[in-house]
């Protein structure tokens, strides 16, 4: 994959540019097919390389939003407003996870005499 990384990034950017906004989000399986020119058998396991590249593109500043829904979702080229909304959702999730870790640390400390936890 490393030798084709730039090609895959370009294909993702091109595909998402044609999917502006949440309403036109493209599913991960379809984006995988367009990126890797291969079919996706398992939407979760097979799309890991796709998610890694999308993470890298986001780190580079590309406005890639994502939405999950029971009846579909996917990735899209985000407007400023959508990007702010996406960022707020991700931030809220991250804070919840940090709170959970904090509670687990406190509980582990209380139970330290009963069982050893490594955090």
Short mmCIF file of the C-alpha atoms (twelve columns), coordinates in Angstrom:
data_MODEL
# 
_entry.id   MODEL 
# 
loop_
_atom_site.group_PDB 
_atom_site.id 
_atom_site.type_symbol 
_atom_site.label_atom_id 
_atom_site.label_alt_id 
_atom_site.label_comp_id 
_atom_site.label_asym_id 
_atom_site.label_seq_id 
_atom_site.Cartn_x 
_atom_site.Cartn_y 
_atom_site.Cartn_z 
_atom_site.pdbx_PDB_model_num 
ATOM 1   C CA . UNK A 1   0.000   0.000  0.000  1 
ATOM 2   C CA . UNK A 2   2.859   2.395  0.799  1 
ATOM 3   C CA . UNK A 3   3.959   2.714  -2.820 1 
ATOM 4   C CA . UNK A 4   0.455   3.697  -3.885 1 
ATOM 5   C CA . UNK A 5   -0.377  5.909  -0.904 1 
ATOM 6   C CA . UNK A 6   -0.334  9.171  -2.876 1 
ATOM 7   C CA . UNK A 7   -2.483  7.642  -5.627 1 
ATOM 8   C CA . UNK A 8   -5.015  6.470  -3.052 1 
ATOM 9   C CA . UNK A 9   -5.084  9.895  -1.389 1 
ATOM 10  C CA . UNK A 10  -5.746  11.559 -4.752 1 
ATOM 11  C CA . UNK A 11  -8.550  9.127  -5.557 1 
ATOM 12  C CA . UNK A 12  -10.213 9.780  -2.197 1 
ATOM 13  C CA . UNK A 13  -9.979  13.543 -2.634 1 
ATOM 14  C CA . UNK A 14  -11.376 13.314 -6.168 1 
ATOM 15  C CA . UNK A 15  -14.261 11.091 -5.075 1 
ATOM 16  C CA . UNK A 16  -15.177 13.207 -2.065 1 
ATOM 17  C CA . UNK A 17  -15.046 16.407 -4.075 1 
ATOM 18  C CA . UNK A 18  -18.008 14.970 -5.998 1 
ATOM 19  C CA . UNK A 19  -19.843 14.333 -2.712 1 
ATOM 20  C CA . UNK A 20  -20.224 17.766 -1.148 1 
ATOM 21  C CA . UNK A 21  -22.218 17.873 2.062  1 
ATOM 22  C CA . UNK A 22  -23.743 15.311 4.382  1 
ATOM 23  C CA . UNK A 23  -26.702 14.769 2.094  1 
ATOM 24  C CA . UNK A 24  -24.410 13.424 -0.608 1 
ATOM 25  C CA . UNK A 25  -22.187 11.285 1.626  1 
ATOM 26  C CA . UNK A 26  -20.603 8.266  -0.033 1 
ATOM 27  C CA . UNK A 27  -20.552 4.959  1.818  1 
ATOM 28  C CA . UNK A 28  -17.243 3.516  2.950  1 
ATOM 29  C CA . UNK A 29  -17.693 0.451  0.760  1 
ATOM 30  C CA . UNK A 30  -18.241 2.548  -2.374 1 
ATOM 31  C CA . UNK A 31  -15.347 4.878  -1.513 1 
ATOM 32  C CA . UNK A 32  -13.170 1.808  -0.937 1 
ATOM 33  C CA . UNK A 33  -14.100 0.481  -4.388 1 
ATOM 34  C CA . UNK A 34  -13.252 3.812  -6.048 1 
ATOM 35  C CA . UNK A 35  -9.990  4.149  -4.125 1 
ATOM 36  C CA . UNK A 36  -8.526  0.652  -4.333 1 
ATOM 37  C CA . UNK A 37  -10.297 -0.499 -7.513 1 
ATOM 38  C CA . UNK A 38  -11.449 -3.579 -5.632 1 
ATOM 39  C CA . UNK A 39  -14.628 -4.810 -3.985 1 
ATOM 40  C CA . UNK A 40  -15.139 -4.570 -0.255 1 
ATOM 41  C CA . UNK A 41  -16.406 -7.813 1.275  1 
ATOM 42  C CA . UNK A 42  -16.541 -6.683 4.901  1 
ATOM 43  C CA . UNK A 43  -17.443 -3.038 5.454  1 
ATOM 44  C CA . UNK A 44  -15.673 -2.871 8.829  1 
ATOM 45  C CA . UNK A 45  -12.533 -4.948 8.393  1 
ATOM 46  C CA . UNK A 46  -11.780 -4.275 4.734  1 
ATOM 47  C CA . UNK A 47  -12.089 -0.497 5.008  1 
ATOM 48  C CA . UNK A 48  -9.348  -0.066 7.634  1 
ATOM 49  C CA . UNK A 49  -6.778  1.095  5.041  1 
ATOM 50  C CA . UNK A 50  -9.327  3.595  3.744  1 
ATOM 51  C CA . UNK A 51  -9.921  4.982  7.247  1 
ATOM 52  C CA . UNK A 52  -6.159  5.304  7.824  1 
ATOM 53  C CA . UNK A 53  -5.756  7.372  4.659  1 
ATOM 54  C CA . UNK A 54  -8.764  9.537  5.548  1 
ATOM 55  C CA . UNK A 55  -7.240  10.170 8.975  1 
ATOM 56  C CA . UNK A 56  -3.995  11.251 7.302  1 
ATOM 57  C CA . UNK A 57  -5.862  13.554 4.913  1 
ATOM 58  C CA . UNK A 58  -7.697  15.141 7.857  1 
ATOM 59  C CA . UNK A 59  -4.362  15.695 9.598  1 
ATOM 60  C CA . UNK A 60  -3.242  17.489 6.452  1 
ATOM 61  C CA . UNK A 61  -6.282  19.750 6.713  1 
ATOM 62  C CA . UNK A 62  -8.650  18.321 4.129  1 
ATOM 63  C CA . UNK A 63  -12.294 18.999 5.095  1 
ATOM 64  C CA . UNK A 64  -13.497 15.411 5.212  1 
ATOM 65  C CA . UNK A 65  -16.584 14.895 7.288  1 
ATOM 66  C CA . UNK A 66  -18.289 11.648 8.167  1 
ATOM 67  C CA . UNK A 67  -21.698 10.694 9.362  1 
ATOM 68  C CA . UNK A 68  -23.069 7.430  10.702 1 
ATOM 69  C CA . UNK A 69  -26.650 6.438  10.297 1 
ATOM 70  C CA . UNK A 70  -28.509 3.163  10.675 1 
ATOM 71  C CA . UNK A 71  -29.534 3.307  7.039  1 
ATOM 72  C CA . UNK A 72  -26.235 4.433  5.614  1 
ATOM 73  C CA . UNK A 73  -23.853 7.249  6.140  1 
ATOM 74  C CA . UNK A 74  -20.384 7.774  4.899  1 
ATOM 75  C CA . UNK A 75  -17.841 10.413 4.017  1 
ATOM 76  C CA . UNK A 76  -18.321 13.781 2.388  1 
ATOM 77  C CA . UNK A 77  -16.516 16.978 1.423  1 
ATOM 78  C CA . UNK A 78  -17.571 19.241 4.272  1 
ATOM 79  C CA . UNK A 79  -18.593 22.863 4.218  1 
ATOM 80  C CA . UNK A 80  -17.257 25.067 7.002  1 
ATOM 81  C CA . UNK A 81  -20.530 24.709 8.917  1 
ATOM 82  C CA . UNK A 82  -20.558 20.921 8.523  1 
ATOM 83  C CA . UNK A 83  -16.915 20.708 9.514  1 
ATOM 84  C CA . UNK A 84  -17.645 22.646 12.698 1 
ATOM 85  C CA . UNK A 85  -20.579 20.340 13.464 1 
ATOM 86  C CA . UNK A 86  -18.462 17.242 12.777 1 
ATOM 87  C CA . UNK A 87  -15.656 18.594 14.959 1 
ATOM 88  C CA . UNK A 88  -18.119 19.224 17.789 1 
ATOM 89  C CA . UNK A 89  -19.428 15.626 17.572 1 
ATOM 90  C CA . UNK A 90  -15.918 14.174 17.573 1 
ATOM 91  C CA . UNK A 91  -14.877 16.431 20.451 1 
ATOM 92  C CA . UNK A 92  -17.939 15.397 22.489 1 
ATOM 93  C CA . UNK A 93  -17.149 11.717 21.906 1 
ATOM 94  C CA . UNK A 94  -13.510 12.239 22.870 1 
ATOM 95  C CA . UNK A 95  -14.481 13.999 26.092 1 
ATOM 96  C CA . UNK A 96  -16.854 11.169 27.019 1 
ATOM 97  C CA . UNK A 97  -14.061 8.653  26.496 1 
ATOM 98  C CA . UNK A 98  -11.655 10.709 28.607 1 
ATOM 99  C CA . UNK A 99  -14.272 10.884 31.377 1 
ATOM 100 C CA . UNK A 100 -14.691 7.112  31.224 1 
ATOM 101 C CA . UNK A 101 -10.929 6.626  31.551 1 
ATOM 102 C CA . UNK A 102 -10.877 8.995  34.504 1 
ATOM 103 C CA . UNK A 103 -13.661 7.030  36.239 1 
ATOM 104 C CA . UNK A 104 -11.852 3.765  35.552 1 
ATOM 105 C CA . UNK A 105 -8.642  5.156  37.044 1 
ATOM 106 C CA . UNK A 106 -10.493 6.230  40.189 1 
ATOM 107 C CA . UNK A 107 -12.145 2.833  40.511 1 
ATOM 108 C CA . UNK A 108 -8.842  1.071  39.903 1 
ATOM 109 C CA . UNK A 109 -7.275  3.153  42.653 1 
ATOM 110 C CA . UNK A 110 -10.081 2.197  45.053 1 
ATOM 111 C CA . UNK A 111 -9.693  -1.461 44.145 1 
ATOM 112 C CA . UNK A 112 -5.901  -1.408 44.186 1 
ATOM 113 C CA . UNK A 113 -5.775  -3.532 47.315 1 
ATOM 114 C CA . UNK A 114 -7.959  -6.184 45.679 1 
ATOM 115 C CA . UNK A 115 -6.491  -6.415 42.187 1 
ATOM 116 C CA . UNK A 116 -3.672  -4.730 40.268 1 
ATOM 117 C CA . UNK A 117 -4.592  -2.488 37.307 1 
ATOM 118 C CA . UNK A 118 -2.069  -0.871 34.987 1 
ATOM 119 C CA . UNK A 119 -3.176  2.435  33.514 1 
# 
